[in-house]
Amino acid sequence: MVSPAKLKKLSHEHGTPLFVVDHAELRKNFKQFKKYLPRVQPYYAMKANPAPAIVRTLYKAGASFDVASMPEFLIVHENIKNLSAKQRQDFIWDKIIYAHPIKAIKTLKELDQYKPLVTYDNAEEIGKIKKYAPNAGLALRLKVPNTGAMVELSSKFGAEPGEAVELMLKAKNAGLGVEGISFHVGSQTTNFQNYVQAIQLSSSIFKESESRGLKLKLLDIGGGFPAPYDDGVKPFKELAAVLNSELDRLFPKEVEILAEPGRYMVATAATLVASVIGKAIRDGKLCYYIDDGVYHTYSGIIFDHCKYNVHTFKKGRGGATQICSVFGPTCDALDTISLSAELPENLQLGDLVYTPNIGAYSQASSTYFNGFPPAKVVHINEE
Ligand SMILES: Cc1ncc(COP(=O)(O)O)c(C=O)c1O
């Protein structure tokens, strides 16, 4: 995490709420991912935080990208617009996946000129892609267990394993290029068995598909790689060891393996600094009001089902803390950051509080509700 002294200095310079993005941490996360999963090419899932500066840093580090809307695609495209037409096309084909199984016709029409790789999970979508983006390559999104993930995705997307080969043959017979399979085990997956089961399922689908005349080239193991929000999250190295052994056991070297990490790349790269703007005792409990909340950087509490800790730079008398409520600045009671924050009782108006590891699914879903704009963003250690 960025040092307390630096966070204080930046807040004095820029005011609060302040979202501090540390690009050295982004580069470190990317490097770690590559180090522990050497066979897997990371496609940064930019929905986690689409800030162009973040995308640029990861682009320079050699990342590929998972995009799920035209605006996201165009943010990546900004980085390659000066390449030759051939280099640009090679980059799009090799390094971008449009990983949204349901695409509007308008999107498909726009995408077709770029000949991207796209995911799909149903027959209706095959008809749409055939008609509006026939140059796209296809990866079938498979439904896999999301047991124990913080964010479940399997109720919304994914072909049933029993239909997978049929859906791929149907696309092939429609004249489309089917490249492989993708899955997502659920975001913030601390249950590593989800990956093991999904990889094993994919392997059996690869085999069945080959026996029916369709040889697949690519496996996309999706996102879900957990951020170290608390001590209960096992180190990435341990997950990587499990993945490496399953991938090497079940997939020959020539199968290309990719992944779509979002949270893992960006969660630890940002810290939010906010100020105490109010203080009250309600039903005997100390309540702090701060200038950022769940309609803003803490929106992950609602959309991402994530719990955040609020810390202070100031020590209580004798180091004492008590259970407090922490509320955001809006008029809505939903704007509750925590009902059980351990904070000292001596915070004063204007004192700073901070939340580390808040880079993913936070600022990305911040709103202007109640007239409060999203936190100011500062980028540090950019290269
Ligand atoms: C298709 C897809 N890929 C990747 C991601 C990123 O997941 P994570 O942030 O858990 O790595 C998501 C998140 O919802 C997703 O829907």
The ligand as a Tripos MOL2 file, in Angstrom:
@<TRIPOS>MOLECULE
LIG
   16    16     1     0     0
SMALL
NO_CHARGES

@<TRIPOS>ATOM
      1 C1        -16.6400  -12.4690  -18.4700 C.3       1 LIG1
      2 C2        -15.8660  -11.9310  -17.3410 C.ar      1 LIG1
      3 N1        -14.5260  -12.0260  -17.3700 N.ar      1 LIG1
      4 C3        -13.7470  -11.5410  -16.3730 C.ar      1 LIG1
      5 C4        -14.3090  -10.9100  -15.2960 C.ar      1 LIG1
      6 C5        -13.4050  -10.3880  -14.2310 C.3       1 LIG1
      7 O1        -13.5320  -11.1400  -13.0940 O.3       1 LIG1
      8 P1        -12.5960  -10.8910  -11.8440 P.3       1 LIG1
      9 O2        -12.6070   -9.4630  -11.5570 O.co2     1 LIG1
     10 O3        -13.1840  -11.7380  -10.7880 O.co2     1 LIG1
     11 O4        -11.2210  -11.3740  -12.2070 O.co2     1 LIG1
     12 C6        -15.7140  -10.8080  -15.1860 C.ar      1 LIG1
     13 C7        -16.3230  -10.1810  -14.0130 C.2       1 LIG1
     14 O5        -17.5070  -10.0990  -13.8410 O.2       1 LIG1
     15 C8        -16.5000  -11.3250  -16.2430 C.ar      1 LIG1
     16 O6        -17.8420  -11.2330  -16.2160 O.3       1 LIG1
@<TRIPOS>BOND
     1     1     2 1
     2     2     3 ar
     3     2    15 ar
     4     3     4 ar
     5     4     5 ar
     6     5     6 1
     7     5    12 ar
     8     6     7 1
     9     7     8 1
    10     8     9 2
    11     8    10 1
    12     8    11 1
    13    12    13 1
    14    12    15 ar
    15    13    14 2
    16    15    16 1
@<TRIPOS>SUBSTRUCTURE
     1 LIG1         1 GROUP 0 **** ****
